[in-house]
Structures are given as structure tokens and as C-alpha cells.
Amino acid sequence: MIGVLRTTWPLFLGLMFLMLGNGLQGTLLGIRGAEEGFTTGQMSVVMSAYFVGFLFASRMAPAMIRRVGHVRVFAALGSFISAALILFPTLTDPIAWTLLRVVIGFCFCGVYITVESWLNDASSNETRGRAMSLYLIVQMVGIIAAQALLNLPDPSGFLLFIIPSVLVSIAFAPILLTANPAPVFADAKRMRLAEIYRTSPLGCVSVFLLGGIFSALFGMASVFGTEAGLTVGEISIFVAIIYTGGLLCQYPIGWASDRMDRRTLILGLSAFGAVASLAVLPFVGQFGALLVVGFVIGGVANPLYSLAIAYTNDYLAPEDMASASAGLLLLNGIGAIGGPLLVGWLMAATGPGGFFAFMGGLLALMAAYSAWRMTRRPAGAKTGAFVAVVPSVSPATVAAAAIEASVRDRAEPGDEAVAKG
């Protein structure tokens, strides 16, 4: 790990500041929107807009990078993020916030793609797996740490918007001042969605449903906390515990995934998450119960995404993984747009409990579909190891990590024997 950091520490330092800024603004808007008198429905549209921008950038950012280069795209998008964050407290209108969230989603996606290109280029075949793991850890730790900043006093109403703007601005300094040259960007060829679905129906459906779950967690957790009457301090802890669950559970579940039928694990995790989500409905007013279920949902949802990617890759040749990853992330992005809108509608209709009812419903649907798919296809042989990833990474990064794991798995016959035993 030290060897990885020796050459890539500017990327990881910049990424940490980026995630502090993004994690803070995502939670802050849910709290501030209620103070400004926005309805739950209006906030659901605002939060959904981030994923609209993210989806567009996943298609457009690669062309921008090829045309003008990493450095210019990086600097331009970072400037737009800083400007948009400052504008939120001055333009307290739902339409203005929606447009600003589209801009922020677009820019953050482009920034992630740029960072990942540098990281992939700076890593060797021997260090890429460790670099991807560290990338995930830095992302999650940054979001978790950002929640503590919500508790800073903000008498003017501007400080908590200025802080993420400053953090994002600082994030670009170590990256742009690094002596390592920017890599040549290589975009992935895309597979048709119908072809990916034929390859792995369960992988496609799971990734789509998880898009709705992730976007609701990322965009609406603070809105739920406000509706449930939690204090700012309690909301920050609740959001942090969701990401803590995702961080701590990725690797134990990944270890199990390489040693059993992935479909069984997908079925078990989604069913467990569904039961926990629905069981907490009578206890929405109890903060301790919310923390337990928040940890469970975070600990289930994040590994499930990695499991769905790994299961799909089991049916792909290494040279097709990049193409399939692009299609899977498109499906995830489409699902993500609808997540905040649906959970906002449920919360408006049924109260704050609609947040957990939405999670439980989608996880139950995933469990049911997993069980049905297990009757339609026998268990296949694993062609690669579990790779911890999150929906915010680009197709190239998902593919690079999956290919590296596939190569490593074939190169270690002892481990493969353990997995099949």
C-alpha cells in the first residue's frame, strides 16, 4: 500500500477533499431545504437532479477529455462546482437549486472520470487492485468525515456552503501540481443493453434497482431526518452510519462472495435488508433503531452493487468487461434518477416512514427476482474475484479492477481451489 501511495498520494489527497465537499453538500441541502420551506416533493426533484447531471456526464465527459485534455476539463469542472456551491444560499428557489444540482452532478462525474484515468495510468498490474481498494476507502471515509462538519455553527447561513466550495477548490491543487503527466484517455466501447441483459438478467436488474436505493440514500437521507424530527447532529450521525456500514461490510461480504454462489448471497443480503427496512417502520421515531437499520442498509447496498458487477463479469470475457461496465452504469444511472422522486412521493403520502418502505420494497423485489433467476439458470463458474466498487466510478475503472481481479484469480490456483471447495 505504501508503494501505491508513493506515486499517487496527490490523487488521493485531492479525492479526499472532493469527497468532503460532496458529502457535506449532499446532506446540507436536505436540511437547508426544509428551513427554506421547500416541500418533500420539491426536495426530491432537487436531489434527483444530481443524478441527471451525473448520467449526462458519464456519456459526455470522455469526449470532452479527448478534445481538450484532462487538465483543462478538470480545472473547468472544478470551477463550476465551487461557483454552484456558493450560489445555493443566494438562490433559494427550488428551480434554481434543481439546475445547480444538475451542474454539480455533471461536474463531479467528469472529475471522477478524470481522477480515475490518472489513477489507472499511475498503477501497474501488480498495484491496481490495491489502488482500487484504497480509492473506495478514501471515497467512503471522505463522505463519513464530511458529516461532522454539519455540526459547525453557521449563524450567517453561508459558512456551511462556503466550506465545501473551499474544499473542492483546494482538492485540485495537489492533482494539478503533480509532476506526473496526464494519461491518454481511452474510452470504452459500449455493449447494447439488450446484449448485457441476455448475458446476465440478474446483474442488470440488480444494478438498476440499486441505482434507486443509492440515490435515495445519498440524496434523501437528510430529508428523511428532517421530516422525522432529528436534530442536525443526529442527521449527521445517521448519514455517517449508512456509509460506515458500507465501508465495513464490503470486504467480509466480498470474501464470502468468492467462496459461494453469488446469487445466494445476493438473495440473502437483499432479503435481510428488506426485512430490516420494513421492521423499523413502527420505530421511525427512535434514533437508536434508525442507526441500526441505517448501518444494515448501508452494509447491504454497497456490497450488493459490487456483487452484481462481479456476477455479471462471471459470464464475460475480460475484453468485454469495459463495454459491459458502461452499460451497467447507464442502467444504474437511470434507476438513480427515479430513486429520490419515488421516495419523495412516498414520504409525502405516508410520512417519513416512506423512506424505509421504499428501501424495503426495492430490496424485496431484488430478493424475489434473485430467487426466480436461480430456478432459470444453474450456478456458473466464477471467472474472477469480487471487486469492491461504488456507482460513482467510471466504466473504465470498474473494468480495470475486474480484469485485474480476473487475472489475479487465474494466477493463484490455490485460492481458486479454496473458492470451489
BELLIN-V467574 format. One line per field, one symbol per residue. burial: b if it has 16 or more other ideal C-beta (glycine too) atoms within 10 Angstrom, else e. A space follows every 50 residues. Layout:
burial: ???
This chain:
burial: eeebeeebebbbbbbbbbbbbbbbbbbbbbbbbbebebebebbbbbbbbb bbbbbbbbeebbebbeeeebeebbeebbebbbebbbbbbeeeebeebbbb bbbbbbbbbbbbbbbbbbbbbbbeeebbbebbbbbbebbbbbbbbbbebb eeebeeeeebbebbbebbbbbbebbeebeeebeebebbebbeeeebbebb bbbbbbbbbbbbbbbbbbbbbbbbbbbbebebeebbbbbbbbbbbbbebb bebbebbbeeebbebbbbbbbebbebbbebbeebeebebbbbbbbbbbbb bbbbbbbbbbbbbbbbebebbbbbbbbbbbbbbbbbbbbbbbbbebbbee ebbbbbbbbbbbbbebbebbeebbeeeeeeebbbbbbbbbbbbbbbbbbb bbbbbbbbbeeeeeebeebee
